[in-house]
Amino acid sequence: MNRTELEKYIRNSYGTEPDYPWIKYPNYGVFRHSSNKNGLPGADENKNEP
């Protein structure tokens, strides 16, 4: 199973879309349970940097 197939499986099975919270790692996605949309501490800390 490759990344695309895994993402499709997660979308179809759990009805969630990936979130890409890290600016340094734009290809690192996370799928969150619908009851956990608060994010991670510090995930947005670098968003205001140039």
C-alpha positions in Angstrom: 0.0 0.0 0.0 1.4 3.4 -0.9 0.7 6.8 0.6 -2.1 7.7 -1.8 -3.9 4.4 -1.2 -3.5 4.9 2.6 -4.9 8.4 2.5 -7.8 7.2 0.4 -8.5 4.4 2.8 -8.5 6.8 5.8 -10.8 9.3 4.0 -13.3 6.6 3.1 -13.2 4.7 6.4 -13.1 7.6 8.8 -14.4 10.6 6.8 -11.5 12.9 7.7 -9.1 15.0 5.7 -5.4 15.4 6.4 -4.1 18.4 8.2 -0.6 19.7 7.5 0.3 21.6 10.7 4.1 22.0 10.3 5.6 24.7 8.1 9.0 23.1 8.2 7.5 19.8 7.0 4.8 20.6 4.5 4.4 17.0 3.3 3.8 15.6 6.8 0.1 15.2 7.2 -1.9 14.0 10.1 -5.4 12.6 10.3 -7.2 13.6 13.4 -10.3 12.1 15.0 -13.2 14.5 14.6 -13.4 15.0 18.4 -9.7 16.1 18.4 -9.5 19.3 16.3 -7.7 21.4 18.8 -4.2 20.8 17.3 -0.9 20.3 18.9 0.8 22.6 21.3 3.4 24.6 19.4 2.3 23.5 16.0 1.5 27.1 14.9 4.4 28.8 16.6 6.4 29.5 13.4 3.6 30.6 11.2 4.4 34.3 11.6 8.0 33.9 10.6 9.1 35.1 7.1 
